[in-house]
Amino acid sequence: MTDNNTKKEAPPKRPQCAFFIYKQEVYQQVKDANPGKKMTDITKIISEQYKQLAKDKIDQYEQKYKDSKAIFEKEKKAYEDVHGKIKNERKKKKDDAKVTKKPQNKKQKKQESEEDESSEDDD
């Protein structure tokens, strides 16, 4: 039973790319082998390892991504059939930021003040 007061379920999450699937599998092992390293340094090490993997290994991770993406697309369609199109929240935040964005430098401020003055002259 659906009620207008109940929260709608969260949309399905996008699948992780091949590199992140690999990173998730090896992260703890690399972290244990490099105690005291920051997360960014560990990620760099993993990135280098990934780049040096054999092509067939990389293809396996790419296939895992493709499989996850196919599942995501099915779940997304099912979700959209029930709840409507998934809204991109990040895009909304960007649009809001554009509206409230202030001039970055003196030249932009000067141009805006000149535009304001010219619009007052039109009256």
Phi, psi and omega in degrees: 000123180263138182237141181294339180275346181279148178287143177279148183296153180291144178292160179296148180273147177297149179286155176284146177289169185304317181299317182291330174296314178298314182301317181299324181288324188252355187306307184298320179297315180292321179297316179296326180282346182229066183296143178087351179280148177285161180301321180296321178292321178296319179296322177297317179298314180297321179299317178296318178299317182297317180298332183265003177294153175294151183304320181295328177291315178298319178301325177297318179290323176298320179294320176300319178297314181299320178297315179296322181293321178298317178296316179301315181299320178295313180296322179297315180297315179298318179297313182292330176297325182271314190252355184090177185300141179287128180273141179271101183296324181297322181297319179299316180297321178298315180299319178297320181294325180295322182293320184266001184294133179262157179303139184277327186221174184297324181298316179295319179298317181297316178299317180294320180292325177294322177295319179297316180296319181291328179288329177290327180292334182290341184291000000 
